[in-house]
């Protein structure tokens, strides 16, 4: 994945790379681990919730994200 991102950024240094997460499977901890694996390569994250019931999970992830990655 890193080499693909490097190629894209070489062609267009202003490109923004965004990763997506879903609440479909896993916990907030799983979301945190997944994002941490790609954080150094991406410029941001989009979170898709499966239902309104997942909004508390999204909120907890975003609080963690803001504390650890928001610039």
PDB file of N, CA, C and O in Angstrom:
ATOM      1  N   UNK A   1       0.823  -1.190   0.000  1.00  0.00           N
ATOM      2  CA  UNK A   1       0.000   0.000   0.000  1.00  0.00           C
ATOM      3  C   UNK A   1       0.868   1.255   0.000  1.00  0.00           C
ATOM      4  O   UNK A   1       0.564   2.213  -0.711  1.00  0.00           O
ATOM      5  N   UNK A   2       1.920   1.263   0.771  1.00  0.00           N
ATOM      6  CA  UNK A   2       2.768   2.443   0.861  1.00  0.00           C
ATOM      7  C   UNK A   2       3.275   2.849  -0.514  1.00  0.00           C
ATOM      8  O   UNK A   2       3.273   4.036  -0.841  1.00  0.00           O
ATOM      9  N   UNK A   3       3.707   1.898  -1.320  1.00  0.00           N
ATOM     10  CA  UNK A   3       4.247   2.252  -2.626  1.00  0.00           C
ATOM     11  C   UNK A   3       3.177   2.856  -3.530  1.00  0.00           C
ATOM     12  O   UNK A   3       3.479   3.752  -4.319  1.00  0.00           O
ATOM     13  N   UNK A   4       1.939   2.388  -3.431  1.00  0.00           N
ATOM     14  CA  UNK A   4       0.849   2.959  -4.229  1.00  0.00           C
ATOM     15  C   UNK A   4       0.596   4.411  -3.837  1.00  0.00           C
ATOM     16  O   UNK A   4       0.388   5.267  -4.697  1.00  0.00           O
ATOM     17  N   UNK A   5       0.615   4.675  -2.570  1.00  0.00           N
ATOM     18  CA  UNK A   5       0.410   6.047  -2.092  1.00  0.00           C
ATOM     19  C   UNK A   5       1.567   6.928  -2.536  1.00  0.00           C
ATOM     20  O   UNK A   5       1.352   8.067  -2.951  1.00  0.00           O
ATOM     21  N   UNK A   6       2.781   6.421  -2.457  1.00  0.00           N
ATOM     22  CA  UNK A   6       3.946   7.194  -2.908  1.00  0.00           C
ATOM     23  C   UNK A   6       3.834   7.525  -4.391  1.00  0.00           C
ATOM     24  O   UNK A   6       4.179   8.633  -4.803  1.00  0.00           O
ATOM     25  N   UNK A   7       3.358   6.585  -5.194  1.00  0.00           N
ATOM     26  CA  UNK A   7       3.172   6.832  -6.623  1.00  0.00           C
ATOM     27  C   UNK A   7       2.131   7.923  -6.840  1.00  0.00           C
ATOM     28  O   UNK A   7       2.352   8.848  -7.622  1.00  0.00           O
ATOM     29  N   UNK A   8       0.998   7.818  -6.154  1.00  0.00           N
ATOM     30  CA  UNK A   8      -0.061   8.823  -6.293  1.00  0.00           C
ATOM     31  C   UNK A   8       0.438  10.206  -5.894  1.00  0.00           C
ATOM     32  O   UNK A   8       0.166  11.190  -6.582  1.00  0.00           O
ATOM     33  N   UNK A   9       1.167  10.283  -4.786  1.00  0.00           N
ATOM     34  CA  UNK A   9       1.662  11.581  -4.313  1.00  0.00           C
ATOM     35  C   UNK A   9       2.766  12.132  -5.212  1.00  0.00           C
ATOM     36  O   UNK A   9       2.943  13.347  -5.301  1.00  0.00           O
ATOM     37  N   UNK A  10       3.506  11.252  -5.875  1.00  0.00           N
ATOM     38  CA  UNK A  10       4.526  11.717  -6.816  1.00  0.00           C
ATOM     39  C   UNK A  10       3.869  12.365  -8.032  1.00  0.00           C
ATOM     40  O   UNK A  10       4.368  13.358  -8.561  1.00  0.00           O
ATOM     41  N   UNK A  11       2.758  11.801  -8.465  1.00  0.00           N
ATOM     42  CA  UNK A  11       2.027  12.343  -9.611  1.00  0.00           C
ATOM     43  C   UNK A  11       1.296  13.627  -9.214  1.00  0.00           C
ATOM     44  O   UNK A  11       1.246  14.589  -9.980  1.00  0.00           O
ATOM     45  N   UNK A  12       0.735  13.625  -8.011  1.00  0.00           N
ATOM     46  CA  UNK A  12      -0.020  14.787  -7.540  1.00  0.00           C
ATOM     47  C   UNK A  12       0.277  14.998  -6.056  1.00  0.00           C
ATOM     48  O   UNK A  12      -0.372  14.389  -5.206  1.00  0.00           O
ATOM     49  N   UNK A  13       1.247  15.851  -5.738  1.00  0.00           N
ATOM     50  CA  UNK A  13       1.625  16.064  -4.336  1.00  0.00           C
ATOM     51  C   UNK A  13       0.501  16.623  -3.467  1.00  0.00           C
ATOM     52  O   UNK A  13       0.571  16.542  -2.240  1.00  0.00           O
ATOM     53  N   UNK A  14      -0.528  17.186  -4.086  1.00  0.00           N
ATOM     54  CA  UNK A  14      -1.634  17.772  -3.324  1.00  0.00           C
ATOM     55  C   UNK A  14      -2.781  16.793  -3.074  1.00  0.00           C
ATOM     56  O   UNK A  14      -3.781  17.161  -2.457  1.00  0.00           O
ATOM     57  N   UNK A  15      -2.646  15.551  -3.546  1.00  0.00           N
ATOM     58  CA  UNK A  15      -3.722  14.575  -3.382  1.00  0.00           C
ATOM     59  C   UNK A  15      -3.917  14.269  -1.904  1.00  0.00           C
ATOM     60  O   UNK A  15      -2.959  14.221  -1.133  1.00  0.00           O
ATOM     61  N   UNK A  16      -5.165  14.063  -1.524  1.00  0.00           N
ATOM     62  CA  UNK A  16      -5.482  13.694  -0.142  1.00  0.00           C
ATOM     63  C   UNK A  16      -5.932  12.242  -0.136  1.00  0.00           C
ATOM     64  O   UNK A  16      -6.815  11.851  -0.899  1.00  0.00           O
ATOM     65  N   UNK A  17      -5.319  11.448   0.728  1.00  0.00           N
ATOM     66  CA  UNK A  17      -5.633  10.027   0.848  1.00  0.00           C
ATOM     67  C   UNK A  17      -6.472   9.842   2.119  1.00  0.00           C
ATOM     68  O   UNK A  17      -6.050  10.194   3.221  1.00  0.00           O
ATOM     69  N   UNK A  18      -7.668   9.281   1.931  1.00  0.00           N
ATOM     70  CA  UNK A  18      -8.604   9.085   3.040  1.00  0.00           C
ATOM     71  C   UNK A  18      -8.888   7.598   3.191  1.00  0.00           C
ATOM     72  O   UNK A  18      -9.107   6.902   2.200  1.00  0.00           O
ATOM     73  N   UNK A  19      -8.885   7.114   4.414  1.00  0.00           N
ATOM     74  CA  UNK A  19      -9.257   5.731   4.683  1.00  0.00           C
ATOM     75  C   UNK A  19     -10.678   5.688   5.229  1.00  0.00           C
ATOM     76  O   UNK A  19     -11.170   6.676   5.774  1.00  0.00           O
ATOM     77  N   UNK A  20     -11.321   4.568   5.084  1.00  0.00           N
ATOM     78  CA  UNK A  20     -12.688   4.413   5.572  1.00  0.00           C
ATOM     79  C   UNK A  20     -12.747   3.298   6.605  1.00  0.00           C
ATOM     80  O   UNK A  20     -12.086   2.268   6.468  1.00  0.00           O
ATOM     81  N   UNK A  21     -13.548   3.521   7.640  1.00  0.00           N
ATOM     82  CA  UNK A  21     -13.820   2.519   8.662  1.00  0.00           C
ATOM     83  C   UNK A  21     -15.322   2.328   8.751  1.00  0.00           C
ATOM     84  O   UNK A  21     -16.097   3.211   8.385  1.00  0.00           O
ATOM     85  N   UNK A  22     -15.721   1.173   9.238  1.00  0.00           N
ATOM     86  CA  UNK A  22     -17.135   0.875   9.412  1.00  0.00           C
ATOM     87  C   UNK A  22     -17.356   0.283  10.790  1.00  0.00           C
ATOM     88  O   UNK A  22     -16.472  -0.364  11.352  1.00  0.00           O
ATOM     89  N   UNK A  23     -18.540   0.511  11.325  1.00  0.00           N
ATOM     90  CA  UNK A  23     -18.918  -0.091  12.597  1.00  0.00           C
ATOM     91  C   UNK A  23     -19.526  -1.469  12.392  1.00  0.00           C
ATOM     92  O   UNK A  23     -19.982  -2.092  13.351  1.00  0.00           O
ATOM     93  N   UNK A  24     -19.540  -1.952  11.161  1.00  0.00           N
ATOM     94  CA  UNK A  24     -20.193  -3.217  10.821  1.00  0.00           C
ATOM     95  C   UNK A  24     -19.673  -4.387  11.650  1.00  0.00           C
ATOM     96  O   UNK A  24     -20.462  -5.177  12.169  1.00  0.00           O
ATOM     97  N   UNK A  25     -18.377  -4.501  11.776  1.00  0.00           N
ATOM     98  CA  UNK A  25     -17.789  -5.605  12.532  1.00  0.00           C
ATOM     99  C   UNK A  25     -16.707  -5.054  13.438  1.00  0.00           C
ATOM    100  O   UNK A  25     -15.903  -4.221  13.018  1.00  0.00           O
ATOM    101  N   UNK A  26     -16.682  -5.504  14.653  1.00  0.00           N
ATOM    102  CA  UNK A  26     -15.618  -5.106  15.550  1.00  0.00           C
ATOM    103  C   UNK A  26     -16.027  -4.025  16.528  1.00  0.00           C
ATOM    104  O   UNK A  26     -17.147  -3.516  16.517  1.00  0.00           O
ATOM    105  N   UNK A  27     -15.076  -3.705  17.364  1.00  0.00           N
ATOM    106  CA  UNK A  27     -15.284  -2.753  18.448  1.00  0.00           C
ATOM    107  C   UNK A  27     -14.556  -1.447  18.147  1.00  0.00           C
ATOM    108  O   UNK A  27     -13.892  -1.311  17.119  1.00  0.00           O
ATOM    109  N   UNK A  28     -14.693  -0.503  19.049  1.00  0.00           N
ATOM    110  CA  UNK A  28     -13.942   0.750  18.936  1.00  0.00           C
ATOM    111  C   UNK A  28     -12.448   0.445  18.943  1.00  0.00           C
ATOM    112  O   UNK A  28     -11.684   1.058  18.197  1.00  0.00           O
ATOM    113  N   UNK A  29     -12.038  -0.483  19.769  1.00  0.00           N
ATOM    114  CA  UNK A  29     -10.626  -0.871  19.818  1.00  0.00           C
ATOM    115  C   UNK A  29     -10.164  -1.398  18.466  1.00  0.00           C
ATOM    116  O   UNK A  29      -9.053  -1.091  18.036  1.00  0.00           O
ATOM    117  N   UNK A  30     -10.995  -2.182  17.791  1.00  0.00           N
ATOM    118  CA  UNK A  30     -10.651  -2.672  16.457  1.00  0.00           C
ATOM    119  C   UNK A  30     -10.506  -1.522  15.470  1.00  0.00           C
ATOM    120  O   UNK A  30      -9.604  -1.526  14.633  1.00  0.00           O
ATOM    121  N   UNK A  31     -11.393  -0.541  15.569  1.00  0.00           N
ATOM    122  CA  UNK A  31     -11.327   0.629  14.687  1.00  0.00           C
ATOM    123  C   UNK A  31     -10.034   1.401  14.943  1.00  0.00           C
ATOM    124  O   UNK A  31      -9.376   1.842  14.001  1.00  0.00           O
ATOM    125  N   UNK A  32      -9.673   1.562  16.211  1.00  0.00           N
ATOM    126  CA  UNK A  32      -8.453   2.274  16.568  1.00  0.00           C
ATOM    127  C   UNK A  32      -7.223   1.554  16.015  1.00  0.00           C
ATOM    128  O   UNK A  32      -6.330   2.187  15.452  1.00  0.00           O
ATOM    129  N   UNK A  33      -7.181   0.237  16.175  1.00  0.00           N
ATOM    130  CA  UNK A  33      -6.053  -0.543  15.666  1.00  0.00           C
ATOM    131  C   UNK A  33      -5.968  -0.445  14.149  1.00  0.00           C
ATOM    132  O   UNK A  33      -4.884  -0.262  13.595  1.00  0.00           O
ATOM    133  N   UNK A  34      -7.104  -0.565  13.481  1.00  0.00           N
ATOM    134  CA  UNK A  34      -7.126  -0.496  12.019  1.00  0.00           C
ATOM    135  C   UNK A  34      -6.615   0.845  11.531  1.00  0.00           C
ATOM    136  O   UNK A  34      -5.800   0.904  10.610  1.00  0.00           O
ATOM    137  N   UNK A  35      -7.090   1.931  12.145  1.00  0.00           N
ATOM    138  CA  UNK A  35      -6.633   3.247  11.711  1.00  0.00           C
ATOM    139  C   UNK A  35      -5.150   3.438  12.016  1.00  0.00           C
ATOM    140  O   UNK A  35      -4.420   3.997  11.197  1.00  0.00           O
ATOM    141  N   UNK A  36      -4.703   2.988  13.165  1.00  0.00           N
ATOM    142  CA  UNK A  36      -3.300   3.151  13.548  1.00  0.00           C
ATOM    143  C   UNK A  36      -2.362   2.496  12.543  1.00  0.00           C
ATOM    144  O   UNK A  36      -1.239   2.960  12.345  1.00  0.00           O
ATOM    145  N   UNK A  37      -2.818   1.415  11.906  1.00  0.00           N
ATOM    146  CA  UNK A  37      -1.991   0.707  10.932  1.00  0.00           C
ATOM    147  C   UNK A  37      -1.741   1.530   9.668  1.00  0.00           C
ATOM    148  O   UNK A  37      -0.738   1.319   8.987  1.00  0.00           O
ATOM    149  N   UNK A  38      -2.633   2.459   9.347  1.00  0.00           N
ATOM    150  CA  UNK A  38      -2.491   3.239   8.115  1.00  0.00           C
ATOM    151  C   UNK A  38      -2.314   4.731   8.365  1.00  0.00           C
ATOM    152  O   UNK A  38      -2.144   5.498   7.417  1.00  0.00           O
ATOM    153  N   UNK A  39      -2.350   5.148   9.607  1.00  0.00           N
ATOM    154  CA  UNK A  39      -2.335   6.579   9.942  1.00  0.00           C
ATOM    155  C   UNK A  39      -1.180   7.340   9.307  1.00  0.00           C
ATOM    156  O   UNK A  39      -1.351   8.484   8.885  1.00  0.00           O
ATOM    157  N   UNK A  40      -0.023   6.726   9.234  1.00  0.00           N
ATOM    158  CA  UNK A  40       1.143   7.439   8.697  1.00  0.00           C
ATOM    159  C   UNK A  40       1.057   7.656   7.189  1.00  0.00           C
ATOM    160  O   UNK A  40       1.814   8.452   6.634  1.00  0.00           O
ATOM    161  N   UNK A  41       0.137   6.951   6.521  1.00  0.00           N
ATOM    162  CA  UNK A  41       0.030   7.037   5.066  1.00  0.00           C
ATOM    163  C   UNK A  41      -1.150   7.862   4.577  1.00  0.00           C
ATOM    164  O   UNK A  41      -1.214   8.212   3.398  1.00  0.00           O
ATOM    165  N   UNK A  42      -2.086   8.178   5.471  1.00  0.00           N
ATOM    166  CA  UNK A  42      -3.326   8.831   5.038  1.00  0.00           C
ATOM    167  C   UNK A  42      -3.458  10.222   5.632  1.00  0.00           C
ATOM    168  O   UNK A  42      -2.761  10.588   6.579  1.00  0.00           O
ATOM    169  N   UNK A  43      -4.374  10.986   5.049  1.00  0.00           N
ATOM    170  CA  UNK A  43      -4.611  12.353   5.500  1.00  0.00           C
ATOM    171  C   UNK A  43      -5.874  12.496   6.342  1.00  0.00           C
ATOM    172  O   UNK A  43      -6.127  13.561   6.905  1.00  0.00           O
ATOM    173  N   UNK A  44      -6.659  11.442   6.430  1.00  0.00           N
ATOM    174  CA  UNK A  44      -7.891  11.522   7.203  1.00  0.00           C
ATOM    175  C   UNK A  44      -8.655  10.220   7.160  1.00  0.00           C
ATOM    176  O   UNK A  44      -8.198   9.224   6.599  1.00  0.00           O
ATOM    177  N   UNK A  45      -9.845  10.251   7.775  1.00  0.00           N
ATOM    178  CA  UNK A  45     -10.662   9.045   7.906  1.00  0.00           C
ATOM    179  C   UNK A  45     -12.134   9.397   7.767  1.00  0.00           C
ATOM    180  O   UNK A  45     -12.582  10.462   8.190  1.00  0.00           O
ATOM    181  N   UNK A  46     -12.870   8.479   7.165  1.00  0.00           N
ATOM    182  CA  UNK A  46     -14.326   8.550   7.113  1.00  0.00           C
ATOM    183  C   UNK A  46     -14.860   7.351   7.882  1.00  0.00           C
ATOM    184  O   UNK A  46     -14.357   6.239   7.721  1.00  0.00           O
ATOM    185  N   UNK A  47     -15.868   7.563   8.710  1.00  0.00           N
ATOM    186  CA  UNK A  47     -16.451   6.464   9.477  1.00  0.00           C
ATOM    187  C   UNK A  47     -17.893   6.261   9.031  1.00  0.00           C
ATOM    188  O   UNK A  47     -18.701   7.190   9.036  1.00  0.00           O
ATOM    189  N   UNK A  48     -18.194   5.032   8.649  1.00  0.00           N
ATOM    190  CA  UNK A  48     -19.550   4.650   8.239  1.00  0.00           C
ATOM    191  C   UNK A  48     -20.195   3.864   9.372  1.00  0.00           C
ATOM    192  O   UNK A  48     -19.671   2.833   9.792  1.00  0.00           O
ATOM    193  N   UNK A  49     -21.310   4.340   9.859  1.00  0.00           N
ATOM    194  CA  UNK A  49     -22.029   3.579  10.878  1.00  0.00           C
ATOM    195  C   UNK A  49     -23.126   2.755  10.211  1.00  0.00           C
ATOM    196  O   UNK A  49     -23.731   3.186   9.230  1.00  0.00           O
ATOM    197  N   UNK A  50     -23.368   1.586  10.746  1.00  0.00           N
ATOM    198  CA  UNK A  50     -24.368   0.692  10.182  1.00  0.00           C
ATOM    199  C   UNK A  50     -25.782   1.109  10.575  1.00  0.00           C
ATOM    200  O   UNK A  50     -26.726   0.902   9.813  1.00  0.00           O
ATOM    201  N   UNK A  51     -25.930   1.694  11.759  1.00  0.00           N
ATOM    202  CA  UNK A  51     -27.252   2.131  12.209  1.00  0.00           C
ATOM    203  C   UNK A  51     -27.087   3.251  13.227  1.00  0.00           C
ATOM    204  O   UNK A  51     -25.977   3.557  13.663  1.00  0.00           O
ATOM    205  N   UNK A  52     -28.189   3.844  13.590  1.00  0.00           N
ATOM    206  CA  UNK A  52     -28.190   4.901  14.601  1.00  0.00           C
ATOM    207  C   UNK A  52     -27.639   4.360  15.917  1.00  0.00           C
ATOM    208  O   UNK A  52     -27.043   5.104  16.696  1.00  0.00           O
ATOM    209  N   UNK A  53     -27.834   3.085  16.161  1.00  0.00           N
ATOM    210  CA  UNK A  53     -27.334   2.472  17.397  1.00  0.00           C
ATOM    211  C   UNK A  53     -25.816   2.506  17.493  1.00  0.00           C
ATOM    212  O   UNK A  53     -25.264   2.362  18.584  1.00  0.00           O
ATOM    213  N   UNK A  54     -25.139   2.693  16.376  1.00  0.00           N
ATOM    214  CA  UNK A  54     -23.677   2.706  16.360  1.00  0.00           C
ATOM    215  C   UNK A  54     -23.070   4.088  16.585  1.00  0.00           C
ATOM    216  O   UNK A  54     -21.848   4.231  16.602  1.00  0.00           O
ATOM    217  N   UNK A  55     -23.900   5.092  16.755  1.00  0.00           N
ATOM    218  CA  UNK A  55     -23.369   6.453  16.893  1.00  0.00           C
ATOM    219  C   UNK A  55     -22.485   6.618  18.126  1.00  0.00           C
ATOM    220  O   UNK A  55     -21.536   7.403  18.093  1.00  0.00           O
ATOM    221  N   UNK A  56     -22.768   5.903  19.207  1.00  0.00           N
ATOM    222  CA  UNK A  56     -21.909   6.014  20.394  1.00  0.00           C
ATOM    223  C   UNK A  56     -20.528   5.432  20.101  1.00  0.00           C
ATOM    224  O   UNK A  56     -19.524   5.935  20.605  1.00  0.00           O
ATOM    225  N   UNK A  57     -20.472   4.373  19.289  1.00  0.00           N
ATOM    226  CA  UNK A  57     -19.193   3.788  18.881  1.00  0.00           C
ATOM    227  C   UNK A  57     -18.420   4.780  18.006  1.00  0.00           C
ATOM    228  O   UNK A  57     -17.211   4.950  18.169  1.00  0.00           O
ATOM    229  N   UNK A  58     -19.115   5.420  17.093  1.00  0.00           N
ATOM    230  CA  UNK A  58     -18.476   6.427  16.234  1.00  0.00           C
ATOM    231  C   UNK A  58     -17.947   7.572  17.091  1.00  0.00           C
ATOM    232  O   UNK A  58     -16.829   8.044  16.883  1.00  0.00           O
ATOM    233  N   UNK A  59     -18.741   8.011  18.042  1.00  0.00           N
ATOM    234  CA  UNK A  59     -18.330   9.112  18.930  1.00  0.00           C
ATOM    235  C   UNK A  59     -17.063   8.745  19.704  1.00  0.00           C
ATOM    236  O   UNK A  59     -16.141   9.556  19.802  1.00  0.00           O
ATOM    237  N   UNK A  60     -17.011   7.543  20.249  1.00  0.00           N
ATOM    238  CA  UNK A  60     -15.821   7.117  21.008  1.00  0.00           C
ATOM    239  C   UNK A  60     -14.594   7.047  20.095  1.00  0.00           C
ATOM    240  O   UNK A  60     -13.504   7.459  20.492  1.00  0.00           O
ATOM    241  N   UNK A  61     -14.768   6.529  18.876  1.00  0.00           N
ATOM    242  CA  UNK A  61     -13.633   6.489  17.953  1.00  0.00           C
ATOM    243  C   UNK A  61     -13.157   7.896  17.630  1.00  0.00           C
ATOM    244  O   UNK A  61     -11.955   8.160  17.652  1.00  0.00           O
ATOM    245  N   UNK A  62     -14.077   8.798  17.333  1.00  0.00           N
ATOM    246  CA  UNK A  62     -13.689  10.167  16.965  1.00  0.00           C
ATOM    247  C   UNK A  62     -13.024  10.905  18.118  1.00  0.00           C
ATOM    248  O   UNK A  62     -12.127  11.718  17.894  1.00  0.00           O
ATOM    249  N   UNK A  63     -13.445  10.637  19.335  1.00  0.00           N
ATOM    250  CA  UNK A  63     -12.774  11.235  20.493  1.00  0.00           C
ATOM    251  C   UNK A  63     -11.330  10.743  20.562  1.00  0.00           C
ATOM    252  O   UNK A  63     -10.410  11.527  20.794  1.00  0.00           O
ATOM    253  N   UNK A  64     -11.139   9.441  20.360  1.00  0.00           N
ATOM    254  CA  UNK A  64      -9.790   8.872  20.342  1.00  0.00           C
ATOM    255  C   UNK A  64      -8.971   9.462  19.196  1.00  0.00           C
ATOM    256  O   UNK A  64      -7.817   9.846  19.384  1.00  0.00           O
ATOM    257  N   UNK A  65      -9.573   9.533  18.014  1.00  0.00           N
ATOM    258  CA  UNK A  65      -8.892  10.093  16.845  1.00  0.00           C
ATOM    259  C   UNK A  65      -8.463  11.536  17.105  1.00  0.00           C
ATOM    260  O   UNK A  65      -7.322  11.901  16.825  1.00  0.00           O
ATOM    261  N   UNK A  66      -9.352  12.343  17.628  1.00  0.00           N
ATOM    262  CA  UNK A  66      -9.041  13.751  17.902  1.00  0.00           C
ATOM    263  C   UNK A  66      -7.897  13.881  18.901  1.00  0.00           C
ATOM    264  O   UNK A  66      -7.055  14.768  18.757  1.00  0.00           O
ATOM    265  N   UNK A  67      -7.851  13.021  19.901  1.00  0.00           N
ATOM    266  CA  UNK A  67      -6.778  13.083  20.888  1.00  0.00           C
ATOM    267  C   UNK A  67      -5.436  12.632  20.322  1.00  0.00           C
ATOM    268  O   UNK A  67      -4.390  13.126  20.740  1.00  0.00           O
ATOM    269  N   UNK A  68      -5.459  11.699  19.375  1.00  0.00           N
ATOM    270  CA  UNK A  68      -4.219  11.077  18.923  1.00  0.00           C
ATOM    271  C   UNK A  68      -3.728  11.542  17.543  1.00  0.00           C
ATOM    272  O   UNK A  68      -2.533  11.467  17.258  1.00  0.00           O
ATOM    273  N   UNK A  69      -4.631  12.016  16.697  1.00  0.00           N
ATOM    274  CA  UNK A  69      -4.225  12.300  15.316  1.00  0.00           C
ATOM    275  C   UNK A  69      -4.653  13.647  14.787  1.00  0.00           C
ATOM    276  O   UNK A  69      -4.071  14.126  13.813  1.00  0.00           O
ATOM    277  N   UNK A  70      -5.617  14.263  15.367  1.00  0.00           N
ATOM    278  CA  UNK A  70      -6.118  15.537  14.832  1.00  0.00           C
ATOM    279  C   UNK A  70      -5.049  16.593  14.979  1.00  0.00           C
ATOM    280  O   UNK A  70      -4.456  16.754  16.046  1.00  0.00           O
ATOM    281  N   UNK A  71      -4.809  17.310  13.902  1.00  0.00           N
ATOM    282  CA  UNK A  71      -3.758  18.349  13.943  1.00  0.00           C
ATOM    283  C   UNK A  71      -4.363  19.712  13.989  1.00  0.00           C
ATOM    284  O   UNK A  71      -3.640  20.707  14.028  1.00  0.00           O
TER     285      UNK A  71
END
